[in-house]
Amino acid sequence: MPLSALSKNHHVVTVTFSFCLQDYRSHAHFSRIFREAGYISVAKPIIELRNGLGSNPQGLLRCHPKSRKAWTVTINESREAMEQVSSKFGITPEDYMLPARTEIHMLDVNGKLHPAGQQGAEPGHEYPLPSPAALLAAYEQLVIGRRVNDQNSALVRQGRMAVYPSSHGQEACQVAAALCLGEDDWMFPTYRDSVAVMAKGVAPMEVMTSFRGDWHSGYDPNQYKVSVQATPLTTQLLHAVGVAHAAKLRGEDTVVLAMCGDGATSEGDFHEALNFAAVFNLPVIFFVQNNQYAISVPLSQQSVAPSLAHKAVGYGMAGERVDGNDLVALLAVLGRAVRLAREGNGPLLVEAHTYRMQAHTNADDATRYREDAEVQAWIAKDPLTRMRSYLADAGLLTEAAEERITASAEAVAKTLRDGMNSEETPDPAELFAYVFSSPTTQLTEQAHMLADELAREEDTK
Amino acid sequence: MSPSISTSSPANGNVSAETAAQAARTANTGVQSVTFAKALNTALADAMEHDSAVLMFGEDVGVLGGVFRITDGLTKRFGTGRCFDTPLAESGIVGMAIGMAMNGMRPVIEMQFDAFAYPAFEQIASHVAKMHNRTKGKMPLPMVIRIPYAGGIGGVEHHCDSSEAYYAHTPGLKVFTPSTVKDAYLMLREAIDSPDPVVFMEPKKLYWTKEQVDLESLRLSHETSMVPPTEGKAAIARAGTDATLIAYGPSVSTALAAAEAAALEGRNLEVIDVRTIVPFDDATISESVRKTGRAVVISEAPGFASVASEIVARVQERCFHSLAAPVLRVTGFDTPFPPPKLEKYFLPSVDRILDAVDALQWEEVA
C-alpha cells in the first residue's frame, strides 16, 4: 500500500494511499495496518475512501503532522474533485462552476467561424474545434435528423402515426448529444429526443414504436444504452444518476447523458437529480435543451435565474451554455463535458439555447402564444444551413458527399414510410404478459376473460 | 514520511470478510429471542453477504443504522459503497434506485416513514411499476422499497399512515407486509430475490415484538430453497371453524387476540394472514370462508376504497353461496390518522372485532 503526501499545512497532513478492491474490508482493517506500520499511534485514525469501490480506489488518511494524532476532517470527494479540476485549469472552483459570461458559439448565423477570441471562451472554458471527420459525420446525422423530423410530422398528418413531438430546429442538439458519447455510455432521452436516440444507433422503426400507438418502448434499453424516452418531466434524470452510480461502484468509466428541456428545470426531480449527482460525484452530463417554451409557457415564466446553466453552481457542479443551433460548438462543449466527467470530475450541466421551430405536437397551435416574427428570426439561425455553409466553405463537404448524405437520409425516411404503412395490430394478450416477470393468478384470469370475449367476437363475425 | 507498509493480500482481506460473516452466523445460530427489527436487519445483512449487487440506502441508514435501527451495522460491515446515506429527498432515492436496478444492482431503499414516501410517488407509480411492462420485460427492476408503516406506536402526524392501498392499486408493484418475526426475515429475503419491484411494508408497532427463532437456520432454509415461498401465499395464522378473520401486517396480532377472546365465548375463529397483498391469494382465503361461512376483514387503513374493501369484494364474488352473513370490515375511520391520545379509538381493537363477529347473523342459523 504505497503512501504519499498529498498536502500539508500546519494543521493537517493528508496522505493518500491506493489499495486493491479485494483489500478493502473496513476502516478498522486499514487503521490496523497503519498502526502496525508505526505510522500513527491513535486507535481510530480518520480514513476516508475515495472513488468508493471504483477502478482506482484511494484512501485518504488525515492526521496532525506533529502529534500524528487523528484529525477530524470531513472529506468531500466532490469538493476535492472540484478543487483539483479547477486548479488544473488555473481558475478558482467558482470560476470553474460558473458558466462563461456568454454562451459558447463557434459558427455565426451564416456559418462563418467566429474568430477564436470571440467564441465566448474564457480561461478554463476553452473549446478546441472538433476534427473535420467528426464534423462531417455529425453533419450527416444532422441531415438525417431533419429528414426524420419532417417525415414523421408528415406521417402524423396523414394519420399513419399517433403523435410525434418534433425536434425540428433542435437537430444540432440531438446529434451532438448522441455523438459525444462512447458506445458504453448511457443516454436518457425525453419524448422530443427521437433523433438523438436514432443517432445513438437505435433502428428508426424501433424508436417510433410507442409514437405509432403501441404499448411498449420498442427497443431494448440495455442493448443500445439508451433508456426509454421519458414522458414525465425529469424523472429520468434520477434514473441516469442511478445508472452512473452503479457503474461507478463497479469501477466502470461509464458516462451518462441525461436530457431535459427548459420547462423541466422547474420540476423537483431536476433539483434532486443534480444534487444527488453532485454529492456522489457521478459522471452525469445534464443536457438542457432550452427551446424557449414549455408547450405555451415561455422561459421567463419558468425561471428568473441569470441562465439555466447558472443553476449548476448551486449544486457545486460546473455549468456552461452554448449556442444550441451551432453543431460545432455543441460538439466541442459536450465533448469536453464527457471527457471531464469520465476523468472523475463529477457531473456537469450544459444548457443549449435553441428553438422549437414547430408546435409542441400536432395537437398544439403555436400561433396562440407566439408571434411569427419570432419564429422567422430563429429560422434564420437554422442549424442545418449554418453547418452546411461552414463545411462547404471549408472544403469539407463535396458534392459527392452531399449526395451520399441526402441519399442516406432518404433511405431512413423510406424506412419510416414503409414501416408506418405496414399494418401491425398489437396483440391484446400482451397487455397482461409483462406487468410482472410472470403473470399473477388475477392477471391470468383477466387474460382468459379478454381471450374469451375476443373468441366470441370472432364467432359472431 | 512514507513508511513501507505491507499490503494486505486479497487472501487476508477475504479472511476478514469471512470472519465477519462467520461471526454473524455463529451469533445467529440456535433458537433465541429475536425481535422483528433484528430479523429484518439480519435478512438485509444475509442478502448483502449473499449477493454483492444488493445495496442499501436512504435517510439515516448509514452510521445511525436507521431511525428504527433496521440497517444497524451494515455500513460498518459492508462499507459506505453498499450501505449509505443519501441527501434528504425521497423521489431522488427511488429514482436513483431505479437507475441502479437498470444497471445491474439490486437496491433496497428505506423510506423513513410511510407519509414521507409520498414525494416519491411519481417515481413509484410511473416508473418502478411500469418499467418492466413498458420495455416488454427487457428492463426488469429488481428493487425493494421498505416502508415502515401504520400506527400503534403513539406516533405524531405524518408518521402513522397505512398507505398500502396506493401501492396495491398500482399495477406492476408487489406489496408484501409480514406480521411475524420469521416472516419478516423470509419475506424480506424473498422480496430482495424477486425479479419484480416490491413495496415492503413493515408494521412499525411490530419492530420490537419478539419470537423464538433460529435466524441461521432460516438463512440456510432460504438459501437452499427449503422453505415454500410466501409470495402469493396467505398463511393460516390460527385454524378455526366458525368464522374467518382476514388481516395483514399490524392487524394480524389484533385478530389473533380477538380469536383467543372469542374462544372463551365458545367461538372457534380462523385467522388468515394475507402476507402478500399483491399478489393476492384468493384460493386460501376463499377456501377458508367457504368452510366457515362467515368472514370479517380487519385493517388499520381508512376503510373507504381500501385493501379491506377489495378483500370483501373478492370474498363475496367467490364465496357467495357459502356465506351465512355479509362479510364485514373492521378498519380505521375515514379520518386522517389521529394524534397519539386518540389512536386507540381509531385502531381496530379486539372489542370492535368481536362486535363485528357478533354481528355475523348467528341467530338466523340458530
Interface residues (C-beta under 8 A of the other chain):
Chain A: M1 P2 L3 S4 A5 V13 V15 F17 F19 C20 Q22 D23 Y24 R25 S26 H29 I33 F34 A37 G38 Y39 L49 G52 L53 W186 W215 H216 S217 D220 P221 N222 S227 V228 P232 T235 L237 L238 H239 A240 V241 G242 V243 A244 H245 A246 A247 L249 R250 G268 D269 E272 A273 N275 F276 V279 E430 A433 Y434 V435 F436 S437 T440 T441 Q442
Chain B: M1 S2 P3 S4 I5 S6 T7 S8 S9 P10 N12 G13 N14 S16 A17 A20 L55 K76 R77 G79 T80 G81 R82 T86 P87 A89 S91 G92 V94 G95 M96 A97 I98 G99 M100 A101 M102 N103 G104 M105 P107 P119 E122 Q123 S126 H127 M131 H132 N133 R134 T135 K136 G137 K138 M139 P140 P171 G172 K174 S194 P195 D196 G232 V278 P279 F280 D282 A283
